[in-house]
Amino acid sequence: MSNVKKDHSIGAGTGAVAGAITGAALGAAAGPIGSVIGAVAGGVVGAKAGDSIAEAVNPTDYTEHFQREYRNAPYYNSERDWDDYGPAYTYGYSTFGQYRGREFDEVEPDLEREWSDTRGDSRLEWTEARSAVRDGWHHIERALPGDADRDGR
């Protein structure tokens, strides 16, 4: 499988998972059947969103960019390493498609709530991870036509 095809598959898969989780949660109001229908619909929509993001921002290039640059970020703490920051950047990439078209500040409460379940072995609490997640979002926004921040951050 070519790297481009693999990266699109990663983007689509990431979007599908995020969309399925959101769809299931929204469908839960209609009961178990609503959860299933919501998960399927959310997965399809999420896969499409994830694939379009992967077209604009290759997930491998995204990760490599932040691996090179995270130590230069103003929020970098020298007591932390890539194993701490990497999951925050991954979280930014994986959630952007789920909330595409909305501002980071608007969805931050949701992101914060879900961080502890998605951070893996990262030692960053949300207050430390927030800036890296935001950086990841803005990196994607700058690459997508028509999705640039409205407030210039």
DSSP file (Angstrom, degrees, kcal/mol; ACC not computed):
  #  RESIDUE AA STRUCTURE BP1 BP2  ACC     N-H-->O    O-->H-N    N-H-->O    O-->H-N    TCO  KAPPA ALPHA  PHI   PSI    X-CA   Y-CA   Z-CA
    1    1 A M              0   0    0      0, 0.0     0, 0.0     0, 0.0     0, 0.0   0.000 360.0 360.0 360.0 131.9    0.0    0.0    0.0
    2    2 A S     >  -     0   0    0      1,-0.1     4,-2.7     4,-0.0     5,-0.2  -0.271 360.0-115.6 -67.5 157.7    1.5    3.4   -0.9
    3    3 A N  H  > S+     0   0    0      1,-0.2     4,-2.8     2,-0.2     5,-0.2   0.876 116.4  52.7 -62.2 -37.5    2.2    5.9    1.9
    4    4 A V  H  > S+     0   0    0      2,-0.2     4,-2.2     1,-0.2    -1,-0.2   0.943 111.7  44.9 -63.5 -46.8   -0.4    8.3    0.5
    5    5 A K  H  > S+     0   0    0      1,-0.2     4,-2.2     2,-0.2    -2,-0.2   0.906 114.2  50.0 -62.4 -42.2   -3.1    5.6    0.4
    6    6 A K  H  X S+     0   0    0     -4,-2.7     4,-2.4     1,-0.2    -2,-0.2   0.914 110.4  49.7 -63.3 -43.6   -2.1    4.5    4.0
    7    7 A D  H  X S+     0   0    0     -4,-2.8     4,-2.4     1,-0.2    -1,-0.2   0.872 110.5  49.8 -65.7 -36.7   -2.2    8.0    5.3
    8    8 A H  H  X S+     0   0    0     -4,-2.2     4,-2.9     2,-0.2    -1,-0.2   0.890 110.0  51.5 -67.0 -37.6   -5.7    8.5    3.8
    9    9 A S  H  X S+     0   0    0     -4,-2.2     4,-2.7     2,-0.2    -2,-0.2   0.902 109.6  49.6 -64.3 -40.0   -6.8    5.3    5.4
   10   10 A I  H  X S+     0   0    0     -4,-2.4     4,-2.6     2,-0.2    -2,-0.2   0.935 113.1  46.9 -62.6 -45.9   -5.4    6.5    8.7
   11   11 A G  H  X S+     0   0    0     -4,-2.4     4,-2.3     2,-0.2    40,-0.2   0.917 114.4  46.2 -62.5 -44.0   -7.3    9.8    8.3
   12   12 A A  H  X S+     0   0    0     -4,-2.9     4,-2.5    38,-0.3    38,-0.3   0.910 113.5  49.3 -65.6 -41.7  -10.5    8.1    7.3
   13   13 A G  H  X S+     0   0    0     -4,-2.7     4,-2.3    -5,-0.2    -2,-0.2   0.914 111.1  49.0 -64.2 -43.0  -10.2    5.6   10.1
   14   14 A T  H  X S+     0   0    0     -4,-2.6     4,-2.2     1,-0.2    -1,-0.2   0.923 114.0  46.4 -62.0 -44.5   -9.6    8.3   12.7
   15   15 A G  H  X S+     0   0    0     -4,-2.3     4,-2.7    -5,-0.2    32,-0.4   0.878 110.1  53.9 -65.3 -38.0  -12.6   10.3   11.4
   16   16 A A  H  X S+     0   0    0     -4,-2.5     4,-2.6    30,-0.4    30,-0.2   0.916 109.7  46.8 -63.8 -43.6  -14.8    7.2   11.4
   17   17 A V  H  X S+     0   0    0     -4,-2.3     4,-2.3     2,-0.2     5,-0.2   0.948 114.6  45.9 -64.3 -48.1  -14.1    6.4   15.0
   18   18 A A  H  X S+     0   0    0     -4,-2.2     4,-2.2     1,-0.2    -2,-0.2   0.917 115.3  47.7 -61.7 -42.5  -14.7    9.9   16.2
   19   19 A G  H  X S+     0   0    0     -4,-2.7     4,-2.9     1,-0.2    24,-0.4   0.885 110.4  51.6 -65.5 -39.3  -17.8   10.2   14.1
   20   20 A A  H  X S+     0   0    0     -4,-2.6     4,-2.5    22,-0.4     5,-0.2   0.911 110.1  48.8 -64.8 -42.5  -19.2    6.8   15.3
   21   21 A I  H  X S+     0   0    0     -4,-2.3     4,-2.1     2,-0.2    -2,-0.2   0.938 115.2  44.2 -63.0 -46.6  -18.6    7.8   19.0
   22   22 A T  H  X S+     0   0    0     -4,-2.2     4,-2.6    -5,-0.2     5,-0.2   0.925 113.9  50.1 -64.3 -44.4  -20.4   11.1   18.5
   23   23 A G  H  X S+     0   0    0     -4,-2.9     4,-2.6     1,-0.2    16,-0.4   0.895 110.3  49.9 -62.0 -40.9  -23.2    9.6   16.5
   24   24 A A  H  X S+     0   0    0     -4,-2.5     4,-1.2    14,-0.4    -1,-0.2   0.909 111.1  49.4 -64.0 -41.8  -23.8    6.9   19.1
   25   25 A A  H  < S+     0   0    0     -4,-2.1     4,-0.4    -5,-0.2     3,-0.3   0.925 114.1  44.6 -64.2 -44.1  -23.9    9.5   21.8
   26   26 A L  H >< S+     0   0    0     -4,-2.6     3,-0.9     1,-0.2    -2,-0.2   0.886 113.5  50.6 -67.9 -37.8  -26.4   11.7   19.9
   27   27 A G  H >< S+     0   0    0     -4,-2.6     3,-2.1     1,-0.2     8,-0.4   0.675  88.4  83.6 -73.6 -16.4  -28.5    8.7   19.0
   28   28 A A  G >< S+     0   0    0     -4,-1.2     3,-2.0    -3,-0.3    -1,-0.2   0.780  76.9  69.5 -59.2 -27.3  -28.7    7.5   22.6
   29   29 A A  G <  S+     0   0    0     -3,-0.9    -1,-0.3    -4,-0.4    -2,-0.1   0.783  98.9  50.4 -61.2 -25.5  -31.6    9.8   23.2
   30   30 A A  G <  S-     0   0    0     -3,-2.1     4,-0.4     1,-0.4    -1,-0.3   0.305 120.8-108.9 -95.1   8.7  -33.7    7.6   20.9
   31   31 A G    <>  -     0   0    0     -3,-2.0     4,-1.9     1,-0.2    -1,-0.4  -0.400  57.1 -38.4  95.4-173.6  -32.7    4.5   22.8
   32   32 A P  H  > S+     0   0    0      0, 0.0     4,-2.0     0, 0.0    -1,-0.2   0.866 137.3  50.7 -58.4 -40.2  -30.4    1.5   21.8
   33   33 A I  H  > S+     0   0    0     -3,-0.3     4,-2.6     1,-0.2     5,-0.2   0.896 108.7  53.1 -66.3 -38.1  -31.5    1.5   18.2
   34   34 A G  H  > S+     0   0    0     -4,-0.4     4,-2.8     1,-0.2    -6,-0.3   0.871 106.6  53.4 -62.4 -37.0  -30.9    5.2   18.0
   35   35 A S  H  X S+     0   0    0     -4,-1.9     4,-2.5    -8,-0.4    -2,-0.2   0.922 110.4  46.5 -62.8 -44.7  -27.3    4.6   19.3
   36   36 A V  H  X S+     0   0    0     -4,-2.0     4,-2.3     2,-0.2    -2,-0.2   0.944 115.3  45.0 -64.4 -48.2  -26.7    2.0   16.6
   37   37 A I  H  X S+     0   0    0     -4,-2.6     4,-2.6     1,-0.2     5,-0.3   0.916 114.5  49.7 -62.2 -43.2  -28.1    4.2   13.8
   38   38 A G  H  X S+     0   0    0     -4,-2.8     4,-2.8    -5,-0.2   -14,-0.4   0.889 110.1  50.8 -62.5 -39.9  -26.2    7.2   15.1
   39   39 A A  H  X S+     0   0    0     -4,-2.5     4,-2.3   -16,-0.4    -2,-0.2   0.918 112.6  45.6 -65.1 -43.8  -22.9    5.3   15.3
   40   40 A V  H  X S+     0   0    0     -4,-2.3     4,-2.1     2,-0.2    -2,-0.2   0.953 116.9  43.7 -65.0 -49.4  -23.2    4.0   11.7
   41   41 A A  H  X S+     0   0    0     -4,-2.6     4,-2.4     1,-0.2     5,-0.2   0.921 115.2  49.2 -62.9 -43.6  -24.2    7.4   10.3
   42   42 A G  H  X S+     0   0    0     -4,-2.8     4,-2.9    -5,-0.3   -22,-0.4   0.877 108.9  53.4 -63.3 -37.6  -21.5    9.1   12.4
   43   43 A G  H  X S+     0   0    0     -4,-2.3     4,-2.3   -24,-0.4    -1,-0.2   0.900 109.9  47.0 -63.6 -41.8  -18.9    6.7   11.2
   44   44 A V  H  X S+     0   0    0     -4,-2.1     4,-1.8     2,-0.2    -2,-0.2   0.945 116.6  43.1 -65.4 -48.8  -19.7    7.2    7.6
   45   45 A V  H  X S+     0   0    0     -4,-2.4     4,-2.3     1,-0.2    -2,-0.2   0.910 114.7  50.9 -64.2 -42.0  -19.7   11.0    7.9
   46   46 A G  H  X S+     0   0    0     -4,-2.9     4,-3.0    -5,-0.2   -30,-0.4   0.878 106.9  53.4 -64.3 -38.7  -16.6   10.9   10.1
   47   47 A A  H  X S+     0   0    0     -4,-2.3     4,-2.4   -32,-0.4    -1,-0.2   0.915 109.8  48.3 -62.5 -42.6  -14.7    8.7    7.6
   48   48 A K  H  X S+     0   0    0     -4,-1.8     4,-2.1     2,-0.2    -2,-0.2   0.925 113.9  46.3 -63.1 -44.9  -15.4   11.2    4.9
   49   49 A A  H  X S+     0   0    0     -4,-2.3     4,-2.0     1,-0.2    -2,-0.2   0.915 112.8  50.1 -64.1 -43.3  -14.2   14.1    7.1
   50   50 A G  H  X S+     0   0    0     -4,-3.0     4,-2.3   -38,-0.3   -38,-0.3   0.882 110.2  50.2 -63.2 -38.8  -11.1   12.3    8.2
   51   51 A D  H  X S+     0   0    0     -4,-2.4     4,-1.6   -40,-0.2    -1,-0.2   0.901 109.5  50.2 -67.1 -40.6  -10.2   11.4    4.6
   52   52 A S  H  X S+     0   0    0     -4,-2.1     4,-1.3     1,-0.2    -2,-0.2   0.861 111.5  49.0 -67.7 -33.3  -10.6   15.0    3.4
   53   53 A I  H  X S+     0   0    0     -4,-2.0     4,-3.5     1,-0.2     3,-0.2   0.909 108.3  53.5 -68.8 -41.2   -8.4   16.2    6.3
   54   54 A A  H  < S+     0   0    0     -4,-2.3    -2,-0.2     1,-0.2    -1,-0.2   0.809 104.7  56.5 -63.5 -29.1   -5.8   13.6    5.4
   55   55 A E  H  < S+     0   0    0     -4,-1.6    -1,-0.2     1,-0.2     3,-0.2   0.891 117.2  33.7 -66.9 -38.6   -5.8   15.0    1.9
   56   56 A A  H  < S+     0   0    0     -4,-1.3     2,-0.5     1,-0.3    -2,-0.2   0.848 132.6  27.3 -85.1 -36.8   -4.9   18.4    3.2
   57   57 A V  S  < S-     0   0    0     -4,-3.5    -1,-0.3    -5,-0.1    -2,-0.1  -0.887  79.3-141.6-132.9  99.9   -2.7   17.4    6.1
   58   58 A N     >  -     0   0    0     -2,-0.5     4,-2.7    -3,-0.2     5,-0.2  -0.424  14.0-138.2 -59.9 125.1   -1.0   14.1    5.8
   59   59 A P  H  > S+     0   0    0      0, 0.0     4,-2.2     0, 0.0     5,-0.2   0.841 102.3  50.9 -59.4 -34.3   -1.1   12.5    9.3
   60   60 A T  H  > S+     0   0    0      2,-0.2     4,-2.5     1,-0.2     5,-0.2   0.934 112.4  45.5 -68.2 -44.8    2.5   11.2    9.0
   61   61 A D  H  > S+     0   0    0      2,-0.2     4,-2.6     1,-0.2    -1,-0.2   0.894 111.3  54.6 -62.9 -39.9    3.8   14.7    8.0
   62   62 A Y  H  X S+     0   0    0     -4,-2.7     4,-2.1     2,-0.2    -2,-0.2   0.942 111.0  44.0 -57.4 -51.0    1.7   16.2   10.8
   63   63 A T  H  X S+     0   0    0     -4,-2.2     4,-2.4     1,-0.2    -2,-0.2   0.921 113.6  50.2 -63.2 -45.1    3.3   14.0   13.4
   64   64 A E  H  X S+     0   0    0     -4,-2.5     4,-1.8     1,-0.2    -1,-0.2   0.886 108.0  54.8 -62.2 -38.7    6.8   14.5   12.0
   65   65 A H  H  X S+     0   0    0     -4,-2.6     4,-1.9     1,-0.2    -1,-0.2   0.952 112.3  41.8 -58.5 -50.5    6.3   18.3   12.0
   66   66 A F  H  X S+     0   0    0     -4,-2.1     4,-2.4     1,-0.2    -1,-0.2   0.822 108.9  58.8 -72.0 -29.5    5.3   18.3   15.7
   67   67 A Q  H  < S+     0   0    0     -4,-2.4     4,-0.2     1,-0.2    -1,-0.2   0.887 112.9  41.2 -62.7 -37.0    8.0   15.9   16.7
   68   68 A R  H  < S+     0   0    0     -4,-1.8    -2,-0.2    -5,-0.2    -1,-0.2   0.852 126.0  33.2 -74.2 -35.5   10.6   18.3   15.2
   69   69 A E  H >X S+     0   0    0     -4,-1.9     3,-2.2    -5,-0.2     4,-0.5   0.605  85.2  92.5-104.0 -14.2    8.9   21.5   16.6
   70   70 A Y  G >< S+     0   0    0     -4,-2.4     3,-1.1     1,-0.3    -1,-0.1   0.815  84.7  58.3 -59.6 -31.2    7.3   20.7   20.0
   71   71 A R  G 34 S+     0   0    0     -4,-0.2    -1,-0.3     1,-0.2    -2,-0.1   0.701 103.8  54.4 -69.8 -17.1   10.4   21.7   22.0
   72   72 A N  G <4 S+     0   0    0     -3,-2.2    -1,-0.2    -4,-0.1    -2,-0.2   0.509  83.5 109.9 -91.9  -6.1   10.2   25.2   20.4
   73   73 A A  S X< S-     0   0    0     -3,-1.1     3,-1.8    -4,-0.5    59,-0.0  -0.416  76.3-125.4 -72.3 144.7    6.6   25.8   21.4
   74   74 A P  T 3  S+     0   0    0      0, 0.0    -1,-0.1     0, 0.0    -3,-0.0   0.738 110.7  53.4 -63.2 -21.3    6.1   28.4   24.1
   75   75 A Y  T 3  S+     0   0    0     -5,-0.1    57,-0.1     2,-0.1    56,-0.1   0.456  79.8 127.2 -91.5  -1.8    4.2   25.9   26.2
   76   76 A Y    <   -     0   0    0     -3,-1.8     2,-0.5    -6,-0.1    -5,-0.1  -0.327  44.3-159.2 -62.2 133.5    7.0   23.3   26.1
   77   77 A N    >   -     0   0    0      1,-0.1     3,-2.5     4,-0.1    -2,-0.1  -0.974  13.3-145.3-114.9 120.2    8.0   22.1   29.6
   78   78 A S  T 3  S+     0   0    0     -2,-0.5    -1,-0.1     1,-0.3    -2,-0.0   0.609  97.7  67.3 -65.4 -10.3   11.5   20.5   29.6
   79   79 A E  T 3  S+     0   0    0      2,-0.0    -1,-0.3    -3,-0.0     2,-0.3   0.467  98.0  65.9 -84.5  -1.0   10.4   18.0   32.2
   80   80 A R    <   -     0   0    0     -3,-2.5     2,-0.2     4,-0.0    -4,-0.0  -0.796  67.5-165.3-115.9 159.7    8.1   16.5   29.6
   81   81 A D    >>  -     0   0    0     -2,-0.3     4,-2.1    -5,-0.0     3,-1.8  -0.683  44.5 -75.3-133.3-172.1    9.0   14.7   26.4
   82   82 A W  H 3> S+     0   0    0      1,-0.3     4,-3.5     2,-0.2    40,-0.0   0.840 123.9  64.0 -59.1 -34.2    7.5   13.5   23.1
   83   83 A D  H 34 S+     0   0    0      1,-0.2    -1,-0.3     2,-0.2    38,-0.1   0.745 110.0  40.8 -63.1 -20.7    5.7   10.6   24.9
   84   84 A D  H <> S+     0   0    0     -3,-1.8     4,-0.5    38,-0.2    40,-0.3   0.862 123.1  36.3 -89.4 -44.8    3.8   13.3   26.8
   85   85 A Y  H >X S+     0   0    0     -4,-2.1     4,-2.0     1,-0.2     3,-0.7   0.834 103.3  71.2 -80.6 -33.1    3.2   15.8   23.9
   86   86 A G  H 3X S+     0   0    0     -4,-3.5     4,-2.6     1,-0.3     5,-0.2   0.894  96.4  50.9 -52.6 -47.8    2.6   13.3   21.1
   87   87 A P  H 3> S+     0   0    0      0, 0.0     4,-2.3     0, 0.0    -1,-0.3   0.833 108.0  54.2 -61.7 -30.3   -0.8   12.1   22.4
   88   88 A A  H <X S+     0   0    0     -3,-0.7     4,-2.0    -4,-0.5    -2,-0.2   0.917 110.6  44.8 -69.0 -42.0   -2.0   15.8   22.6
   89   89 A Y  H  X S+     0   0    0     -4,-2.0     4,-2.2     2,-0.2    -1,-0.2   0.902 113.5  50.8 -67.6 -39.3   -1.1   16.5   19.0
   90   90 A T  H  X S+     0   0    0     -4,-2.6     4,-3.0    -5,-0.2    -2,-0.2   0.908 108.6  52.2 -61.7 -41.6   -2.7   13.2   18.0
   91   91 A Y  H  X S+     0   0    0     -4,-2.3     4,-1.8    -5,-0.2    -1,-0.2   0.893 107.8  52.0 -62.2 -40.6   -5.8   14.2   19.9
   92   92 A G  H  X S+     0   0    0     -4,-2.0     4,-1.3     2,-0.2    -1,-0.2   0.928 113.3  44.3 -60.6 -44.8   -5.9   17.5   18.1
   93   93 A Y  H  X S+     0   0    0     -4,-2.2     4,-0.7     1,-0.2    -2,-0.2   0.929 114.6  47.9 -65.2 -45.5   -5.7   15.7   14.7
   94   94 A S  H  < S+     0   0    0     -4,-3.0     4,-0.3     1,-0.2    -1,-0.2   0.758 116.6  41.7 -73.2 -23.5   -8.2   13.1   15.5
   95   95 A T  H  X S+     0   0    0     -4,-1.8     4,-1.5    -5,-0.2    -1,-0.2   0.654  93.2  80.8 -96.8 -15.9  -10.8   15.5   16.9
   96   96 A F  H  < S+     0   0    0     -4,-1.3     3,-0.5     1,-0.2     4,-0.4   0.929  94.1  47.4 -57.0 -47.7  -10.6   18.2   14.4
   97   97 A G  T >< S+     0   0    0     -4,-0.7     3,-0.7     1,-0.2    -1,-0.2   0.848 107.1  57.7 -63.0 -34.6  -12.7   16.5   11.8
   98   98 A Q  T 34 S+     0   0    0     -4,-0.3    -1,-0.2     1,-0.2    -2,-0.2   0.856 120.6  27.9 -63.2 -35.6  -15.3   15.7   14.4
   99   99 A Y  T >< S+     0   0    0     -4,-1.5     3,-2.1    -3,-0.5    -1,-0.2   0.176  86.4 155.5-112.5  15.5  -15.8   19.4   15.2
  100  100 A R  T <   +     0   0    0     -3,-0.7     3,-0.1    -4,-0.4    -3,-0.1  -0.117  66.0  27.3 -50.7 135.5  -14.8   20.8   11.9
  101  101 A G  T 3  S+     0   0    0      1,-0.4     2,-0.3    46,-0.1    -1,-0.3   0.294 103.4  97.8  93.4  -8.9  -16.3   24.2   11.3
  102  102 A R  S <  S-     0   0    0     -3,-2.1    -1,-0.4     1,-0.0     2,-0.2  -0.805  78.7-107.5-109.4 154.3  -16.4   25.1   15.0
  103  103 A E    >>  -     0   0    0     -2,-0.3     4,-1.4     1,-0.1     3,-0.5  -0.504  22.5-122.1 -80.6 149.2  -13.9   27.1   16.9
  104  104 A F  H >> S+     0   0    0      1,-0.2     4,-1.4     2,-0.2     3,-0.6   0.914 112.2  54.4 -54.2 -47.9  -11.6   25.4   19.3
  105  105 A D  H 34 S+     0   0    0      1,-0.2    -1,-0.2     2,-0.2     3,-0.0   0.828 105.1  55.4 -58.9 -32.3  -12.8   27.6   22.3
  106  106 A E  H <4 S+     0   0    0     -3,-0.5    -1,-0.2     1,-0.2    -2,-0.2   0.856 117.7  32.4 -68.9 -36.2  -16.4   26.5   21.6
  107  107 A V  H XX S+     0   0    0     -4,-1.4     4,-2.2    -3,-0.6     3,-0.9   0.456  88.0 102.3-102.4  -1.8  -15.6   22.8   21.8
  108  108 A E  H 3X S+     0   0    0     -4,-1.4     4,-3.2     1,-0.3     5,-0.3   0.863  76.1  58.5 -53.5 -40.7  -12.8   22.9   24.4
  109  109 A P  H 3> S+     0   0    0      0, 0.0     4,-2.0     0, 0.0    -1,-0.3   0.901 109.2  45.7 -57.7 -37.8  -15.1   21.7   27.2
  110  110 A D  H <> S+     0   0    0     -3,-0.9     4,-1.8     2,-0.2    -2,-0.2   0.921 113.6  49.1 -67.6 -43.7  -15.8   18.5   25.3
  111  111 A L  H  X S+     0   0    0     -4,-2.2     4,-1.2     1,-0.2    -1,-0.2   0.914 111.4  49.5 -62.4 -43.2  -12.2   18.0   24.5
  112  112 A E  H  X S+     0   0    0     -4,-3.2     4,-0.6     1,-0.2     3,-0.5   0.920 109.0  52.4 -61.4 -44.1  -11.2   18.6   28.1
  113  113 A R  H  < S+     0   0    0     -4,-2.0    -1,-0.2    -5,-0.3     4,-0.2   0.855 115.7  40.4 -61.3 -36.2  -13.8   16.1   29.3
  114  114 A E  H >X S+     0   0    0     -4,-1.8     4,-0.9     1,-0.2     3,-0.8   0.575  92.3  87.5 -91.5 -10.5  -12.5   13.4   26.9
  115  115 A W  H >X S+     0   0    0     -4,-1.2     4,-1.7    -3,-0.5     3,-1.2   0.904  83.5  55.1 -58.1 -45.3   -8.8   14.0   27.3
  116  116 A S  H 3< S+     0   0    0     -4,-0.6    -1,-0.2     1,-0.3     4,-0.2   0.794 109.5  48.3 -63.0 -26.1   -8.3   11.7   30.3
  117  117 A D  H <4 S+     0   0    0     -3,-0.8    -1,-0.3    -4,-0.2    -2,-0.2   0.638 120.6  35.6 -85.2 -14.9   -9.8    8.8   28.3
  118  118 A T  H << S+     0   0    0     -3,-1.2    -2,-0.2    -4,-0.9    -1,-0.1   0.494  90.5  87.8-116.7  -6.1   -7.7    9.4   25.2
  119  119 A R    ><  -     0   0    0     -4,-1.7     3,-2.1     1,-0.2     5,-0.1   0.599  64.3-169.6 -78.3 -10.0   -4.3   10.6   26.5
  120  120 A G  T 3   -     0   0    0      1,-0.3    -1,-0.2    -4,-0.2    -2,-0.0  -0.375  68.6 -13.7  61.3-127.9   -2.8    7.1   27.0
  121  121 A D  T 3  S+     0   0    0     -2,-0.1    -1,-0.3   -38,-0.1    -2,-0.1   0.351  97.8 130.6 -91.4   5.3    0.5    7.3   28.9
  122  122 A S    <   -     0   0    0     -3,-2.1   -38,-0.2     1,-0.2    -3,-0.1  -0.345  49.9-152.5 -60.3 137.0    0.9   11.1   28.5
  123  123 A R        +     0   0    0      2,-0.0     2,-0.4    -2,-0.0    -1,-0.2   0.440  60.2 115.1 -88.0  -0.4    1.6   12.8   31.8
  124  124 A L        -     0   0    0    -40,-0.3     2,-0.1    -5,-0.1    -2,-0.1  -0.557  56.6-148.8 -76.5 127.0    0.0   16.0   30.7
  125  125 A E    >>  -     0   0    0     -2,-0.4     4,-2.5     1,-0.1     3,-1.3  -0.457  39.9 -95.0 -78.0 166.5   -3.1   17.1   32.5
  126  126 A W  H 3> S+     0   0    0      1,-0.3     4,-2.9     2,-0.2     5,-0.2   0.875 124.9  61.1 -54.8 -40.2   -5.6   19.1   30.3
  127  127 A T  H 34 S+     0   0    0      1,-0.2     4,-0.3     2,-0.2    -1,-0.3   0.823 114.1  36.2 -59.8 -30.1   -4.1   22.4   31.4
  128  128 A E  H <> S+     0   0    0     -3,-1.3     4,-0.5     2,-0.1     3,-0.3   0.820 119.8  47.5 -87.4 -35.4   -0.8   21.4   29.9
  129  129 A A  H >X S+     0   0    0     -4,-2.5     4,-2.5     1,-0.2     3,-0.5   0.784  91.9  81.3 -76.4 -28.4   -2.1   19.5   26.9
  130  130 A R  H 3X S+     0   0    0     -4,-2.9     4,-2.8    -5,-0.3    -1,-0.2   0.856  90.7  48.6 -49.0 -48.3   -4.6   22.2   25.8
  131  131 A S  H 3> S+     0   0    0     -4,-0.3     4,-2.5    -3,-0.3    -1,-0.3   0.872 112.0  48.8 -66.3 -36.7   -2.0   24.3   24.0
  132  132 A A  H <X S+     0   0    0     -3,-0.5     4,-2.2    -4,-0.5    -1,-0.2   0.907 112.4  48.3 -68.7 -40.8   -0.6   21.4   22.1
  133  133 A V  H  X S+     0   0    0     -4,-2.5     4,-2.2     2,-0.2    -2,-0.2   0.933 112.9  48.7 -62.6 -45.0   -4.1   20.2   21.1
  134  134 A R  H  X S+     0   0    0     -4,-2.8     4,-2.7    -5,-0.3     5,-0.2   0.910 108.8  53.4 -61.0 -43.3   -4.9   23.8   20.0
  135  135 A D  H  X S+     0   0    0     -4,-2.5     4,-2.2     1,-0.2    -1,-0.2   0.910 108.1  51.0 -57.5 -43.0   -1.7   24.0   18.0
  136  136 A G  H  X S+     0   0    0     -4,-2.2     4,-1.7     2,-0.2    -1,-0.2   0.915 110.1  49.4 -60.8 -43.7   -2.6   20.8   16.2
  137  137 A W  H  X S+     0   0    0     -4,-2.2     4,-2.8     1,-0.2    -2,-0.2   0.938 111.7  47.7 -59.6 -47.9   -6.0   22.2   15.4
  138  138 A H  H  X S+     0   0    0     -4,-2.7     4,-2.2     1,-0.2    -1,-0.2   0.838 106.5  57.7 -67.6 -32.0   -4.6   25.4   14.0
  139  139 A H  H  X S+     0   0    0     -4,-2.2     4,-0.8    -5,-0.2    -1,-0.2   0.917 111.7  42.4 -61.4 -42.8   -2.0   23.6   12.0
  140  140 A I  H >X S+     0   0    0     -4,-1.7     4,-1.4     2,-0.2     3,-0.8   0.926 111.1  55.3 -69.5 -45.3   -4.9   21.7   10.2
  141  141 A E  H 3< S+     0   0    0     -4,-2.8     6,-0.4     1,-0.3     3,-0.4   0.889 105.2  52.9 -56.3 -41.0   -7.0   24.9    9.9
  142  142 A R  H 3< S+     0   0    0     -4,-2.2    -1,-0.3     1,-0.2    -2,-0.2   0.797 110.5  48.7 -65.9 -26.8   -4.2   26.7    8.1
  143  143 A A  H << S+     0   0    0     -4,-0.8    -1,-0.2    -3,-0.8    -2,-0.2   0.702  97.6  78.3 -86.2 -20.7   -3.9   23.8    5.6
  144  144 A L  S >< S-     0   0    0     -4,-1.4     3,-1.8    -3,-0.4     4,-0.2  -0.784  85.3-120.9 -94.9 125.8   -7.7   23.6    4.8
  145  145 A P  T 3  S+     0   0    0      0, 0.0    -2,-0.1     0, 0.0    -3,-0.1  -0.417  96.2   9.7 -62.8 132.6   -9.1   26.1    2.4
  146  146 A G  T 3  S+     0   0    0     -2,-0.1    -4,-0.1    -4,-0.1    -5,-0.1   0.464 108.8  89.3  80.9   1.1  -11.9   28.1    4.0
  147  147 A D    <   +     0   0    0     -3,-1.8   -46,-0.1    -6,-0.4     3,-0.1   0.280  51.6 131.6-112.5  10.1  -11.3   26.7    7.5
  148  148 A A  S    S-     0   0    0     -4,-0.2    -6,-0.1     1,-0.1   -10,-0.0  -0.262  71.3 -83.3 -62.9 150.9   -8.8   29.3    8.7
  149  149 A D        -     0   0    0      1,-0.1     3,-0.4   -11,-0.1    -1,-0.1  -0.184  29.1-144.5 -53.7 142.0   -9.4   30.8   12.1
  150  150 A R  S    S+     0   0    0      1,-0.2    -1,-0.1    -3,-0.1    -2,-0.1   0.716  98.4  48.0 -81.1 -21.6  -11.8   33.6   12.2
  151  151 A D  S    S-     0   0    0      0, 0.0    -1,-0.2     0, 0.0    -2,-0.1   0.286 111.1-114.8-106.8  11.7  -10.0   35.4   15.0
  152  152 A G              0   0    0     -3,-0.4    -2,-0.1     1,-0.1    -4,-0.0   0.575 360.0 360.0  76.1  11.1   -6.5   35.2   13.5
  153  153 A R              0   0    0      0, 0.0    -1,-0.1     0, 0.0   -15,-0.1   0.510 360.0 360.0 -71.8 360.0   -4.9   32.9   16.1
